[in-house]
Amino acid sequence: MLNIHQKYCKETFYNGLVEKFEAVFPENFNFAYDVLDEIAKQDPNRRAMLWCNEEGEEHSFTFEDMMRYSNQAANLFASYGVKKGDCVALILKRHYQFWSALLGLHKLGAVGIPGPVLLTKKDFVYRFNYADIKAVICTADGDVADSVDAAIPEAPEVTNKFIVNGQREGWVSFDDEIKSQPTTLERVEIDVRDPMLIYFTSGTSGMQKMVYHDYSYPIAHIPTAKYWHNVVPDGLHLTISDSGWMKSMWGKLYGQWFMEAGIFVYDYEKFIPSVMLSLFEKYKITTFCAPPTMFRFFIQEDLKKYDLSSLKHTCIAGEALNPEVFNQFRDATGLKLMEGFGQTETTLTVFNQVGTDPKPGSMGKPSPAYDTYIADEDGNPAPAGAVGEIVIRTDKAVPCGLFTCYHKDEERTKEAWHDGVYHTGDNAWMDEDGYIWYVGRTDDVIKSSGYRIGPFEIESVLMEHPSVLECAVTGAPDPLRGTVVKATVVLTKSYSPSEELKKELQDYVKKQTAPYKYPRIVEFVEQLPKTFNGKIRRVQLREESQAQQQ
């Protein structure tokens, strides 16, 4: 093992756990040259990625392969005029071309802007113009290229279109033309504070913001891979994520390769729990991270049918973890789900560190890379047990991994980051042991009859009931109380909607929590509205409840 990551950080330990993490880097640090290429030169045959798809196609890539392909991608983009500072959209799902394309842009000093394939013409027009995008590379699968072509007439800055996995008139075939490009590249010098990556926020409400990260950002994912995912150099890590979501940067690239570990990518159209579970045995996956939704489906399967013996460590993120999911998965597999929390604007901010014993339902403790605390309404540290906002101090130093700004939106940047503090907009409380417990977005807290009610607590209780597969708790307008608690529920296969079941769920919550918190309204649905990255759109549920009262 080369231990390249140690060159870029200082770590302080206490009782075997990392207590403080500080990034160290030169002013021209560039992950693609200084980490990817360095590993390729010193250990060229080390496995970087194992990729497969639903059709049975497989590709294994070494670090030397990735260095060569990213050089070719950079040369291809440059031959079409893409240069340092240019913004390029990548709509590539989980296709293996995403890695060479993004790393090629890093090597040019260009700005990568990944996005999901579900974007429409309207979405593309907004993104292309707002981000001043000069080029786009996307998949030929589905309707995404049609939507891009429809948007181009209203986005004059886009001058080049590259396509993968197919041919299309007026588009450059990335797969064909990359083959003839030189495999070497002269280093393009950048300043580490230059923009490297922009992700649009998931947009649970309002127009999406552009979250701008500079070239130091990858270093902040060393703790992600080392102390949360627990990856090992000869292991194989799987994070379930589309490349259009920032979570792919957490689990499919930077931290894992800093630790010289292999990443596993399964390129699929539809998530099928039984198929996903079979991959662990076939490919000997060692570490795994996924959103709670995936684990909810896993525990509906007969897990004893699958050989999960290669799996040594499991993590969960995306939304807060219900204790019932934790308990059922642990009972079936012996594996504890190590929860973590962060945002598009940050890296891993709160998590259960390797070597600690998680408390089911708690996100863990603050990351040693951030000065994080729970703030009361006056901005002071809240006492143990008191609900407040998760915030990050920046007055003494801005931590590596925290976003630079909302690009082209100074007002919203100042709303979130002012007086030496970044405000996450997420509410939680800290227990006497320092563990943090999620309550909900500040906008999601329900105020009913003088009470402040956190939706996650009620959701966690409902998830313990055998009939509930997924649920979302929101406030709904009420003429007497102003607002009442409403539960929108997706049932498991063996249950059907009924008035009797509604009453049973209401009584169940009353017995498990304070009676005033029970859902006075229970609605059964086939599925919950979600963002592109799988988060429940509670704002949509609230709007629908308001519309029903009009």
C-alpha positions as CSV (number, residue, x, y, z in Angstrom):
1,M,0.0,0.0,0.0
2,L,1.4,3.4,-1.0
3,N,-0.4,5.4,1.7
4,I,-0.7,8.4,-0.7
5,H,-3.5,9.8,1.4
6,Q,-1.2,10.5,4.3
7,K,0.6,13.1,2.3
8,Y,-2.5,15.3,2.2
9,C,-3.7,15.3,5.8
10,K,-2.8,15.6,9.4
11,E,-4.7,13.3,11.8
12,T,-4.8,13.3,15.6
13,F,-5.9,10.2,17.4
14,Y,-7.4,9.5,20.9
15,N,-8.1,6.1,22.2
16,G,-7.7,4.6,18.8
17,L,-10.2,7.0,17.1
18,V,-9.4,9.9,14.9
19,E,-10.1,13.1,16.9
20,K,-9.0,15.7,14.4
21,F,-8.5,15.8,10.6
22,E,-6.8,18.6,8.8
23,A,-6.3,18.7,5.0
24,V,-2.8,19.6,3.7
25,F,-2.2,20.4,0.1
26,P,-0.1,22.5,-2.3
27,E,-1.6,25.5,-4.1
28,N,-1.8,23.5,-7.4
29,F,-3.3,20.3,-6.0
30,N,-5.3,18.4,-8.6
31,F,-6.7,14.9,-7.7
32,A,-6.5,13.6,-11.2
33,Y,-2.7,14.2,-11.5
34,D,-1.6,14.0,-7.9
35,V,-3.6,10.9,-6.8
36,L,-4.9,9.0,-9.8
37,D,-1.8,9.4,-11.9
38,E,0.5,8.9,-9.0
39,I,-1.0,5.5,-8.1
40,A,-1.0,4.5,-11.7
41,K,2.7,5.2,-11.9
42,Q,3.7,3.4,-8.7
43,D,1.2,0.5,-8.8
44,P,-0.2,0.4,-12.4
45,N,-2.0,-2.9,-12.2
46,R,-3.9,-2.1,-9.0
47,R,-7.7,-2.5,-9.6
48,A,-9.5,0.9,-9.7
49,M,-13.0,-0.1,-10.8
50,L,-15.0,-3.2,-11.6
51,W,-18.1,-2.3,-13.7
52,C,-21.0,-4.4,-14.9
53,N,-24.5,-3.9,-16.2
54,E,-27.8,-5.7,-16.4
55,E,-26.9,-7.2,-19.8
56,G,-23.9,-9.1,-18.3
57,E,-21.2,-6.8,-19.8
58,E,-18.2,-6.4,-17.5
59,H,-15.1,-4.1,-17.5
60,S,-12.3,-4.1,-15.1
61,F,-10.1,-1.0,-15.0
62,T,-6.7,-0.5,-13.4
63,F,-5.4,2.8,-12.2
64,E,-3.1,2.8,-15.3
65,D,-6.2,2.4,-17.5
66,M,-7.9,5.3,-15.7
67,M,-4.9,7.5,-16.2
68,R,-4.7,6.7,-19.9
69,Y,-8.4,7.1,-20.5
70,S,-8.7,10.3,-18.6
71,N,-5.7,11.7,-20.6
72,Q,-7.5,10.7,-23.8
73,A,-10.8,12.3,-22.6
74,A,-8.9,15.5,-21.8
75,N,-7.3,15.6,-25.2
76,L,-10.6,14.9,-26.9
77,F,-12.4,17.7,-25.0
78,A,-9.5,20.1,-25.7
79,S,-9.6,19.3,-29.4
80,Y,-13.1,20.7,-29.5
81,G,-12.2,23.8,-27.6
82,V,-13.0,22.9,-24.0
83,K,-10.5,24.7,-21.8
84,K,-9.7,25.7,-18.3
85,G,-12.6,27.3,-16.5
86,D,-15.2,26.0,-19.0
87,C,-18.3,24.4,-17.6
88,V,-19.3,21.0,-19.0
89,A,-22.5,19.0,-18.1
90,L,-22.2,15.3,-17.6
91,I,-25.4,13.2,-17.9
92,L,-24.0,9.7,-17.8
93,K,-26.0,7.6,-15.3
94,R,-23.6,4.9,-14.0
95,H,-21.8,4.4,-17.3
96,Y,-18.1,3.8,-17.0
97,Q,-17.3,6.7,-19.3
98,F,-18.3,9.1,-16.5
99,W,-15.0,8.5,-14.7
100,S,-12.7,9.1,-17.6
101,A,-14.8,12.2,-18.7
102,L,-14.9,13.8,-15.3
103,L,-11.2,13.2,-14.6
104,G,-10.3,14.4,-18.0
105,L,-12.1,17.7,-17.2
106,H,-10.2,17.9,-13.9
107,K,-7.0,17.6,-15.9
108,L,-8.0,20.5,-18.1
109,G,-9.0,22.6,-15.2
110,A,-12.6,22.6,-16.5
111,V,-15.6,22.5,-14.3
112,G,-17.7,19.3,-14.2
113,I,-21.4,19.6,-13.6
114,P,-23.0,16.2,-13.3
115,G,-26.8,15.7,-13.5
116,P,-29.4,13.0,-13.5
117,V,-31.0,11.5,-16.6
118,L,-34.5,12.5,-15.5
119,L,-34.0,16.1,-16.4
120,T,-36.4,17.6,-18.9
121,K,-36.0,20.2,-21.6
122,K,-37.0,22.9,-19.1
123,D,-34.4,21.7,-16.6
124,F,-31.6,21.7,-19.2
125,V,-32.4,25.2,-20.4
126,Y,-32.3,26.5,-16.8
127,R,-29.0,24.6,-16.1
128,F,-27.3,25.4,-19.4
129,N,-27.9,29.1,-19.1
130,Y,-27.5,29.6,-15.4
131,A,-24.2,27.7,-15.3
132,D,-22.9,29.1,-18.7
133,I,-22.3,25.5,-19.8
134,K,-20.2,25.3,-22.9
135,A,-20.4,21.5,-23.7
136,V,-22.5,18.5,-22.7
137,I,-21.7,14.8,-22.6
138,C,-24.6,12.5,-22.2
139,T,-25.9,9.0,-22.7
140,A,-27.7,7.9,-25.8
141,D,-30.1,5.8,-23.6
142,G,-33.7,7.0,-23.2
143,D,-34.9,10.5,-24.0
144,V,-32.1,12.5,-22.4
145,A,-30.4,13.4,-25.7
146,D,-33.8,14.5,-27.1
147,S,-34.3,16.8,-24.2
148,V,-30.8,18.2,-24.6
149,D,-31.4,18.9,-28.4
150,A,-34.7,20.5,-27.6
151,A,-33.0,22.8,-25.1
152,I,-30.0,23.9,-27.2
153,P,-31.9,26.6,-29.3
154,E,-32.6,28.4,-26.0
155,A,-29.0,27.9,-24.7
156,P,-26.6,29.5,-27.2
157,E,-23.5,29.0,-25.0
158,V,-23.6,25.2,-25.6
159,T,-21.3,24.7,-28.6
160,N,-20.4,21.0,-28.3
161,K,-22.3,17.8,-27.7
162,F,-20.7,14.5,-26.9
163,I,-22.6,11.2,-26.7
164,V,-21.8,7.8,-25.3
165,N,-23.2,4.3,-26.0
166,G,-24.6,5.3,-29.4
167,Q,-24.5,7.5,-32.4
168,R,-26.6,10.6,-33.0
169,E,-26.6,13.2,-35.8
170,G,-24.9,16.4,-34.8
171,W,-23.2,14.8,-31.8
172,V,-19.6,13.8,-31.4
173,S,-19.2,10.1,-30.6
174,F,-17.2,10.0,-27.4
175,D,-16.6,6.3,-27.6
176,D,-15.3,6.4,-31.2
177,E,-13.2,9.6,-31.1
178,I,-11.5,8.9,-27.7
179,K,-9.7,5.9,-29.2
180,S,-7.6,8.1,-31.5
181,Q,-6.5,10.6,-28.9
182,P,-3.0,10.7,-27.4
183,T,-2.6,8.8,-24.1
184,T,-0.3,11.3,-22.6
185,L,-1.1,14.9,-21.5
186,E,1.0,17.9,-20.4
187,R,-0.2,19.0,-17.0
188,V,-2.5,22.1,-17.0
189,E,-1.7,24.1,-13.9
190,I,-4.6,25.3,-11.8
191,D,-5.1,27.1,-8.5
192,V,-6.5,24.8,-5.8
193,R,-9.3,27.4,-5.2
194,D,-10.5,27.3,-8.8
195,P,-13.9,25.8,-9.4
196,M,-13.7,22.0,-10.0
197,L,-17.2,20.6,-9.5
198,I,-20.7,22.0,-9.4
199,Y,-23.8,20.1,-8.4
200,F,-27.2,21.5,-8.5
201,T,-29.0,20.9,-5.2
202,S,-31.9,18.4,-5.2
203,G,-34.4,21.2,-5.0
204,T,-37.0,20.0,-2.5
205,S,-38.3,23.6,-2.8
206,G,-37.6,26.6,-5.0
207,M,-35.2,26.8,-7.9
208,Q,-32.1,24.8,-7.6
209,K,-28.8,26.3,-6.4
210,M,-25.4,25.6,-7.9
211,V,-23.1,24.3,-5.2
212,Y,-19.5,25.2,-6.0
213,H,-16.5,23.1,-4.8
214,D,-12.9,23.8,-5.5
215,Y,-10.0,21.5,-6.2
216,S,-9.3,20.8,-2.6
217,Y,-12.7,19.1,-2.2
218,P,-11.5,15.5,-2.9
219,I,-9.2,15.5,0.1
220,A,-12.1,16.0,2.4
221,H,-13.4,12.6,1.4
222,I,-10.4,10.8,3.0
223,P,-12.4,10.5,6.3
224,T,-15.5,9.3,4.3
225,A,-13.7,6.3,2.9
226,K,-11.2,5.6,5.7
227,Y,-13.2,6.1,8.9
228,W,-16.8,5.6,7.7
229,H,-16.9,3.3,4.7
230,N,-13.9,1.4,6.1
231,V,-12.5,0.6,2.6
232,V,-9.3,-1.5,2.2
233,P,-6.9,-1.4,-0.7
234,D,-7.7,-4.9,-2.0
235,G,-11.4,-4.7,-1.2
236,L,-14.3,-3.6,-3.4
237,H,-16.6,-0.8,-2.4
238,L,-20.2,-0.3,-3.6
239,T,-22.1,2.9,-3.1
240,I,-25.5,2.9,-4.7
241,S,-25.8,6.2,-6.5
242,D,-26.3,7.7,-9.9
243,S,-23.5,10.0,-11.0
244,G,-26.0,12.8,-11.1
245,W,-26.1,12.9,-7.3
246,M,-23.3,14.2,-5.1
247,K,-23.4,10.9,-3.2
248,S,-21.5,9.4,-6.1
249,M,-18.5,11.7,-5.2
250,W,-18.7,10.3,-1.7
251,G,-18.6,6.7,-2.6
252,K,-17.6,6.2,-6.2
253,L,-14.4,8.2,-6.6
254,Y,-12.3,10.4,-4.4
255,G,-12.1,8.9,-1.0
256,Q,-11.9,5.3,-2.2
257,W,-9.1,6.0,-4.6
258,F,-7.2,8.1,-2.1
259,M,-7.3,4.9,0.0
260,E,-6.2,2.9,-3.2
261,A,-9.4,0.8,-3.0
262,G,-11.4,-0.6,-5.9
263,I,-14.9,0.6,-6.5
264,F,-17.8,-1.5,-7.8
265,V,-20.3,-0.1,-10.2
266,Y,-23.5,-1.8,-11.2
267,D,-25.1,0.1,-14.1
268,Y,-28.9,-0.6,-13.9
269,E,-32.2,0.9,-15.0
270,K,-34.4,-0.4,-12.2
271,F,-33.4,-1.3,-8.6
272,I,-34.4,-5.0,-8.0
273,P,-33.5,-6.0,-4.4
274,S,-32.9,-9.7,-5.2
275,V,-30.6,-8.9,-8.1
276,M,-28.6,-6.4,-6.1
277,L,-28.2,-8.9,-3.2
278,S,-26.9,-11.5,-5.6
279,L,-24.0,-9.3,-6.6
280,F,-22.4,-9.4,-3.2
281,E,-21.6,-13.1,-3.6
282,K,-20.7,-12.9,-7.3
283,Y,-18.2,-10.0,-7.0
284,K,-17.1,-10.4,-3.4
285,I,-18.1,-6.9,-2.4
286,T,-16.5,-6.0,0.9
287,T,-18.0,-2.6,1.9
288,F,-21.3,-1.1,1.0
289,C,-23.3,2.2,1.4
290,A,-26.9,2.9,0.3
291,P,-29.9,5.1,1.2
292,P,-32.4,3.8,3.8
293,T,-34.9,3.0,1.0
294,M,-32.6,0.3,-0.3
295,F,-32.3,-1.4,3.0
296,R,-36.1,-1.2,3.6
297,F,-36.4,-3.3,0.4
298,F,-33.6,-5.6,1.4
299,I,-35.2,-6.6,4.7
300,Q,-38.4,-7.5,2.8
301,E,-36.3,-10.3,1.1
302,D,-35.3,-13.6,2.6
303,L,-31.7,-12.5,3.3
304,K,-30.7,-16.1,4.3
305,K,-30.9,-17.0,0.6
306,Y,-27.9,-14.8,-0.2
307,D,-24.3,-15.2,0.6
308,L,-23.2,-11.9,2.1
309,S,-20.1,-13.3,3.8
310,S,-17.7,-11.1,1.8
311,L,-19.4,-8.0,3.2
312,K,-17.5,-6.6,6.2
313,H,-18.9,-3.2,6.7
314,T,-22.2,-1.4,5.8
315,C,-23.1,2.3,5.9
316,I,-26.2,4.3,5.3
317,A,-26.9,7.9,4.3
318,G,-29.3,10.0,2.3
319,E,-32.0,10.3,5.0
320,A,-32.1,9.5,8.7
321,L,-32.1,5.8,9.6
322,N,-35.2,4.4,11.3
323,P,-34.1,2.1,14.2
324,E,-36.4,-0.7,12.9
325,V,-34.4,-1.0,9.7
326,F,-31.2,-1.1,11.6
327,N,-32.4,-3.8,13.9
328,Q,-33.9,-6.0,11.2
329,F,-30.8,-5.8,9.0
330,R,-28.5,-6.5,11.9
331,D,-30.6,-9.5,13.1
332,A,-30.5,-11.0,9.5
333,T,-26.9,-10.4,8.7
334,G,-25.0,-9.5,11.9
335,L,-23.9,-6.2,10.2
336,K,-24.5,-2.9,11.8
337,L,-25.6,0.0,9.6
338,M,-23.2,2.9,10.3
339,E,-25.2,6.0,9.6
340,G,-23.7,9.3,8.3
341,F,-24.9,12.8,7.5
342,G,-23.8,15.5,5.1
343,Q,-25.0,17.7,2.3
344,T,-24.2,18.7,-1.2
345,E,-22.6,21.7,0.4
346,T,-20.3,19.6,2.6
347,T,-18.7,16.2,2.9
348,L,-19.4,13.8,5.7
349,T,-20.3,16.0,8.6
350,V,-21.7,13.6,11.3
351,F,-21.1,9.9,11.3
352,N,-20.5,6.7,13.2
353,Q,-16.8,6.1,13.1
354,V,-15.2,2.7,12.5
355,G,-14.4,1.2,15.9
356,T,-17.4,2.8,17.6
357,D,-20.7,1.2,18.6
358,P,-23.6,3.0,16.8
359,K,-26.8,3.9,18.6
360,P,-29.7,2.8,16.3
361,G,-31.3,5.9,14.9
362,S,-28.5,8.3,15.7
363,M,-26.4,9.8,12.9
364,G,-23.3,9.5,15.1
365,K,-20.9,12.2,16.3
366,P,-19.4,15.3,14.6
367,S,-16.7,14.6,12.0
368,P,-13.2,15.4,13.1
369,A,-12.9,17.4,9.9
370,Y,-15.6,20.0,10.9
371,D,-16.3,22.1,14.0
372,T,-19.9,21.1,14.2
373,Y,-22.5,21.8,17.0
374,I,-26.2,22.1,17.6
375,A,-27.2,25.7,17.8
376,D,-30.2,27.2,19.7
377,E,-32.3,30.1,18.3
378,D,-29.6,32.6,19.5
379,G,-26.8,30.7,17.8
380,N,-25.3,29.3,21.0
381,P,-24.6,25.7,21.6
382,A,-27.8,24.0,22.7
383,P,-27.8,21.9,25.9
384,A,-28.0,18.1,25.7
385,G,-31.4,17.0,24.6
386,A,-32.5,20.3,23.2
387,V,-33.5,20.5,19.5
388,G,-31.5,23.0,17.4
389,E,-29.9,23.5,14.0
390,I,-26.8,21.6,12.9
391,V,-24.2,24.3,12.1
392,I,-20.5,24.4,11.3
393,R,-18.1,27.1,12.7
394,T,-15.9,28.8,10.1
395,D,-14.8,31.9,12.0
396,K,-11.4,30.4,12.9
397,A,-10.9,28.4,9.7
398,V,-13.0,27.3,6.7
399,P,-12.8,23.5,6.7
400,C,-11.7,21.6,3.6
401,G,-14.9,20.1,2.0
402,L,-17.2,23.0,2.8
403,F,-18.6,24.5,-0.4
404,T,-17.1,27.8,-1.7
405,C,-20.5,29.4,-2.4
406,Y,-23.8,29.1,-4.2
407,H,-22.4,30.1,-7.6
408,K,-23.9,33.3,-8.9
409,D,-26.2,33.6,-5.9
410,E,-24.5,35.8,-3.2
411,E,-27.8,36.4,-1.4
412,R,-28.6,32.8,-0.8
413,T,-25.0,32.1,0.1
414,K,-25.2,34.8,2.8
415,E,-28.5,33.4,4.1
416,A,-26.8,30.1,4.7
417,W,-23.3,31.2,5.7
418,H,-22.9,34.3,7.8
419,D,-21.2,35.6,11.0
420,G,-18.6,32.8,10.8
421,V,-21.2,30.0,10.8
422,Y,-22.6,27.8,8.0
423,H,-26.2,26.8,8.7
424,T,-27.2,23.4,7.3
425,G,-31.0,24.0,7.7
426,D,-31.3,20.6,9.5
427,N,-32.5,20.2,13.0
428,A,-31.3,17.7,15.5
429,W,-30.4,17.2,19.1
430,M,-27.3,15.8,20.9
431,D,-27.4,13.4,23.8
432,E,-25.1,13.4,26.8
433,D,-22.7,11.0,25.0
434,G,-22.3,13.4,22.1
435,Y,-24.4,11.4,19.6
436,I,-26.6,13.4,17.3
437,W,-30.2,12.5,16.6
438,Y,-32.0,13.9,13.5
439,V,-35.3,15.7,13.8
440,G,-35.9,17.1,10.3
441,R,-35.3,20.0,8.0
442,T,-36.2,23.3,9.7
443,D,-39.1,23.7,7.2
444,D,-40.3,20.2,8.1
445,V,-40.9,20.7,11.8
446,I,-44.6,20.7,12.5
447,K,-46.2,23.3,14.7
448,S,-49.5,22.0,16.0
449,S,-51.6,23.3,18.9
450,G,-48.6,25.0,20.4
451,Y,-46.3,22.0,20.1
452,R,-43.2,21.6,17.9
453,I,-43.2,18.1,16.5
454,G,-40.2,16.5,14.6
455,P,-41.5,14.3,11.8
456,F,-38.6,11.8,12.0
457,E,-39.6,10.5,15.4
458,I,-43.1,9.7,14.3
459,E,-41.8,8.1,11.0
460,S,-39.4,5.9,13.1
461,V,-42.4,4.6,15.2
462,L,-44.5,3.9,12.1
463,M,-41.6,2.0,10.5
464,E,-41.7,-0.4,13.4
465,H,-45.2,-1.5,12.3
466,P,-45.1,-4.5,10.0
467,S,-47.5,-2.9,7.5
468,V,-45.2,0.1,6.7
469,L,-42.7,-0.1,4.0
470,E,-42.1,3.7,3.7
471,C,-43.7,6.7,5.2
472,A,-43.5,10.5,5.4
473,V,-44.9,12.7,8.1
474,T,-45.8,16.3,7.4
475,G,-48.1,19.0,8.6
476,A,-51.6,19.4,7.1
477,P,-53.9,22.4,7.5
478,D,-56.7,22.0,10.0
479,P,-59.5,24.6,10.7
480,L,-59.4,24.0,14.5
481,R,-55.8,23.3,15.3
482,G,-54.2,25.2,12.4
483,T,-51.9,22.3,11.6
484,V,-52.2,18.6,12.3
485,V,-49.8,15.7,11.8
486,K,-50.4,13.7,8.6
487,A,-48.7,10.4,7.8
488,T,-48.4,9.3,4.1
489,V,-47.7,5.6,4.1
490,V,-46.6,3.0,1.5
491,L,-47.6,-0.4,2.6
492,T,-45.7,-3.7,2.5
493,K,-46.9,-6.4,0.1
494,S,-49.0,-8.3,2.6
495,Y,-51.2,-5.4,3.7
496,S,-54.0,-3.5,2.0
497,P,-55.4,0.0,2.8
498,S,-58.4,0.1,5.2
499,E,-60.0,2.3,7.8
500,E,-59.2,-0.3,10.4
501,L,-55.5,-0.2,9.5
502,K,-55.5,3.6,9.7
503,K,-56.9,3.4,13.3
504,E,-54.3,0.6,14.1
505,L,-51.4,2.8,13.0
506,Q,-52.8,5.8,14.9
507,D,-53.2,3.8,18.1
508,Y,-49.7,2.3,17.6
509,V,-48.1,5.8,17.5
510,K,-50.1,6.9,20.6
511,K,-48.7,4.0,22.6
512,Q,-45.1,4.7,21.5
513,T,-44.9,8.5,21.8
514,A,-46.6,11.4,23.5
515,P,-50.3,11.2,22.4
516,Y,-50.3,14.7,20.8
517,K,-47.8,13.5,18.2
518,Y,-50.0,10.8,16.6
519,P,-51.1,11.3,13.0
520,R,-54.7,12.6,12.9
521,I,-54.6,12.0,9.1
522,V,-53.3,8.7,7.5
523,E,-53.1,8.4,3.8
524,F,-52.1,5.3,1.9
525,V,-50.2,5.8,-1.4
526,E,-48.4,3.5,-3.9
527,Q,-45.2,5.6,-3.8
528,L,-43.8,8.7,-2.2
529,P,-42.7,11.7,-4.3
530,K,-38.9,11.9,-4.3
531,T,-36.2,14.1,-5.7
532,F,-33.7,12.8,-8.3
533,N,-31.4,11.6,-5.6
534,G,-34.1,9.6,-3.7
535,K,-35.0,12.0,-0.9
536,I,-38.7,12.3,0.0
537,R,-40.2,15.5,-1.2
538,R,-42.2,16.5,1.9
539,V,-42.7,19.9,0.5
540,Q,-44.8,18.4,-2.3
541,L,-46.9,16.4,0.3
542,R,-47.5,19.6,2.2
543,E,-48.6,21.4,-0.9
544,E,-50.9,18.6,-1.8
545,S,-52.5,18.7,1.6
546,Q,-53.0,22.5,1.3
547,A,-54.6,22.1,-2.1
548,Q,-57.0,19.5,-0.8
549,Q,-58.3,22.1,1.8
550,Q,-59.0,24.8,-0.8
